[in-house]
């Protein structure tokens, strides 16, 4: 074989070897990063199935588990509405917590425990009610159903407890994190620990009131503030109000559970000062006034709700409101 033929064979062999060797580590890393970015973009857009798909594709390419991809995959699954998808998120989130050891990983794992616990608790209580009411079950079947769902409720409580512990870890690192304070308040409410729930929710309200007052003061007194900054402050203040309203609704719920109607009404009144168009709170305050015999105030709130609500005529709140107004007239 002459030299030119040998050179051609060597060249062809080199090309074939290069083609068959597969992507380099650097090329794989670039692809994994692309999947990570796309997963994050889909998640931020609320497209959770696509976010999970991209994270899962990225994980398939990695020889070692990737903490951030596991966090994205688990978070996306957790945000889905199907309880089975939410359950699958735990494995990813536990890996992410172990690998990342960050405040964010703890917080999201805590959110999983709370979300899954709430879904499991609601499902079990529905099934428990059905089991007690069904006529076509014999005593043995009924008892089996009752015990199975009581066990599910116990499991849900353990998830709420796990959530509270993780939120406490997060709050130790960031004491003024409003999201964590709101979440731990919800967990303690599920656990029946109302004093602990009030402590954290109350702290969140204090932070929001101070933030709102500061922004309002700057807008009222700073004559040199430019239009863009003023718009930013107003937007932030509206965000503070929305969050405060959500937390005060939780506090009103605690007052209701504790039988403190006066405190419940006070929370509703504060909410309506912040957002006079909150029709659901108008309804709730009207019902509370009605239950305490304050007829005049009850009629004002209930009629305001009926006149402005977009809920259909057969909605339970509308029917209840009409029943109250007919009774009081």
N, C-alpha and C positions, 0 to 999 in steps of 0.2 A: 504494500500500500504506500503510495507516495505521500510526501509531507502535506500537501494541500488537502488530501482526503482525510488524513489523520487530524488535521486542524478542524475540519468540518465536523468530524465525529465528536471531537472534544467539545466544540461549541454547542452542538445539539444536546449532548449529555448535560452540559452545564445548564442549558435552558430547562430541560426536563427536571433536573434536580431542584432547580429554583422553584418551579411550578408545584412540585410535589411536596416541598418542605412545609407548606402551610403558612399562615400569617405569623409574623414575628410577635414577640411579647409587646413591643411598642404599638403595633397595629391593633392587637387585642385590647390594649389599654385605651386606645383612642375610641374603639367601638363601644367599650363598656362605659366610658365617659359620655358618649353620645346617648346611650340608653338611659343613663342617669339623668341627663339634662332633659330628655324628652319626657321621662317619667315625672319629673318635677313640674314641667310645664303643664302636662295633662292634669296633675293633681291640683295645681293652682287654679286651673280652669274648671274644676269640679267634675272632671271626666275620670272617675276612679277606676273603672274596668281597664281603660287604656293605660292609665298610670301603672296599674299592677302588671299589665302585660309587658310594658317596656322594662320595668324593674326585673321581672322574671327572666326576660331574654338576656338582660345584662348579667344576671346571676348564673345563667347557663354557660356563659363564656369565662367566668372567673374560676381559677383553680382553688383559690382561697375565698371563703365567704367575705363579702363586701358589706361592711356595717351600714353604710349609707344606703345601699341598694336594698338591704333587708329592712331598714327603717321605712323606706319609700313603699316597698311591697306590703309590709304590714300595715302601714298607715292607710294605704289605699283600700286594702281589704276591710279594715276596721270601719271605714266610712261608708261601706255598702249597707244596704237595708236588710239583706238576708242574714239571718242569725248564723247560718253555716259558714258564710264567707267571713263574718266577724270572728267566729271561732278559729278559723284557719290563720288569722292574723297573729295569734299569740306566738307561734313558733318563730316567725320572722322577727317580731318585736323583742323576744327574749334574746335572740342572737344579736340584734342591734344593740341592746342594752349592754350585753357582755363585751362586745367588741368596741363600742364607742365610749362607754362610761361617761355619758354627758347628761346634763340637766334635761335636754330636749328628749333624749331616749327614755329617761325615767318618766317624764311627763306624758309622753305618748303611750307608753306601756300602761300607765295609770288610767289614761283615757280608755284604753281597751278594756281593762277590768271593769270600769264603771259602765261603759256602753254595753258590754256583753252581759254584765250582771243585771242591768235594767231590762234588757230584752228577755233574758231568761226568767227574771222575776215576773214580768208582765205575762209571758206565755204560761208560766206555771200557775199563776193566780187565775187566769182565764180557764185553764184546764181543770183546776180545782173546783171552780164554781160549776162548770159543766158536770163534772163527776158527781157532785152533790145533788144536782138537779135532775139528772137523767133517770128516767123510769125503767129503761130497758137493761139496766145493770143489776146483777145479783149482788148480794152483800159482799161476797169475796172479791168480785171484780171492782166494785166501788171502793173497797178498802185498799186494794192494790193501786188503783189510780190515785187515791188520796195520798198514800204514802210516797208514791213516786214523785208527785208534784210538791209535796212538802220537802222532800230531799232536794229537789231543784231550787226551792226557795232558800234552803240552807246554803246550797252552793252559791247562789246569787249573793247572799250576805257575805260569804267569804271573799267573793270578788270585790264587793264594796269595801271590805276591810283592806284588801290588798291595794285597792286604788287609793284609799286614804293614806296608807303608809307611803306610797310612792309620791303622792302629792306633797306630803310633809317633807320628804327628802328634797323635792323641787323647791319648796318654799324656803327651806333652810338656805338654799343657794341664792334665791331671789325672793326676798320677803314681800315685795310689793308687786309681784306678778299677778295681774288682775285675773287672767285666765285660770291660773292655778288656784287662786283664792275662791273663785266661783265654783270650780270643779270640786274642791275639797268640801265646800259648803254643801254641795249636792250629795256627795258621798256620805257625809255625816248625817244628812237628813234621811237618806235611805236606811242608815244604821240606827236611826232613832236617837242619835246623840245631838239633840237640838241646841244645847248650850255651845258645843264646839262648832256647830254649823253657824250659829249667830256670830260667834267670835270672828271667824274668817270672812263671812259675808259682810259683817259690820266694818271690818278693816278695809275691805274693798270699797264700800260706800264712802268711807272717810277719804280715801285716796281720790276717788272720782269727784267728790264735792270740792276738795281743795284744788284739783286740776281745773275744774269748771270755773271756779271763782277766780283763779289766777288768769285764765284765758279771757274771761269777761273783763277783768280789771285792766289788762293790757289793751284790749279793744277800746275801752272807755277812756283811757287816760293817755295812751301813747300817740301823740299827734304826728310823730315822724314815721309811723308804721306804713309800709307800702301796701298796695292793693293785694299783691300775691300773698304776702305774709298774713294780712287780715283775713283773706279767704281761707288760708291754711288753719288759722286759729279757730275760725267759725266752724269749719269742717270737723276739727278735733273736738270742739265743744259739743257738737251734735253727736259725735261718736261717744263721748263721755255720757251724754244724756241717755242714749240708747242702752248702753251697758248698765248704767245705774238703774234704769227702769227694769231691766231683766233681773237684776239682783234684788231689787225691792219687791218684785213679784215673788221671788223665792222666800224672802223674809215674811211677806204677807201669808204665804202658804204655811210657814212655820207657826205664825200666830194663829192661823185657823186650826192647825193640828193641836195646838196647845189650848184652844178654846178662848183665846184672848181677842174677842171681837173688836174691842176699842182700838187695840194696837193694829189689828188687821186693817180697819177702816182708815187709820192714820197713814199707813203705808200707801193705801190706794189714793188717798187725798194728795200725798206728796207726789206720787206718780202723775196724777192728773194736772198738778201744777207744772210739772216738767213737760208733759205731753197731753194737752187737753183733748186731743183727738183719739186717745187710746180707748176705743169702744169696748173692748173686752174688760178693761178695768172699770169703766163706767157701769157695765153690767154687774161685775163682781161687787162693787161698792153698793150698788142699788140693792142687790140681794142681801148684803150684810145689814144695810139699813132696815130692810124689810124684816129680817130675822130679829132685830132688836126693837122693833115697833116704831121706828122713826119713819112714819108713813110719808110725810111731806118730802123728805130728802130721797126716799126710795122712789117715789113717783118721778121726781126730776131726773134721776139717773137712768131709770128703766125706760122712760119715754125718750130720753136722748138716745139711748142705745137703739130702741126700735126704729126711731125716725131716721137714723143714719147708717144702720148696718146693711151690709151687702149679703148677709147670710140668707139662705132660702127660708121660705115661710115655715117649712116643716123641721127646721133645725131645732134641736133641743133647747138651746139658749133662747131662741125667738119664742118658741112655744111656752117656755117657763115665764118669760117676760110678759107675754100676753095674758097668761093665767094670773100673774100678780096684778097687772093693771086692771083687769076685769074684776078681780076680787076687791081692789081698793076703791074702785069708783062707785 
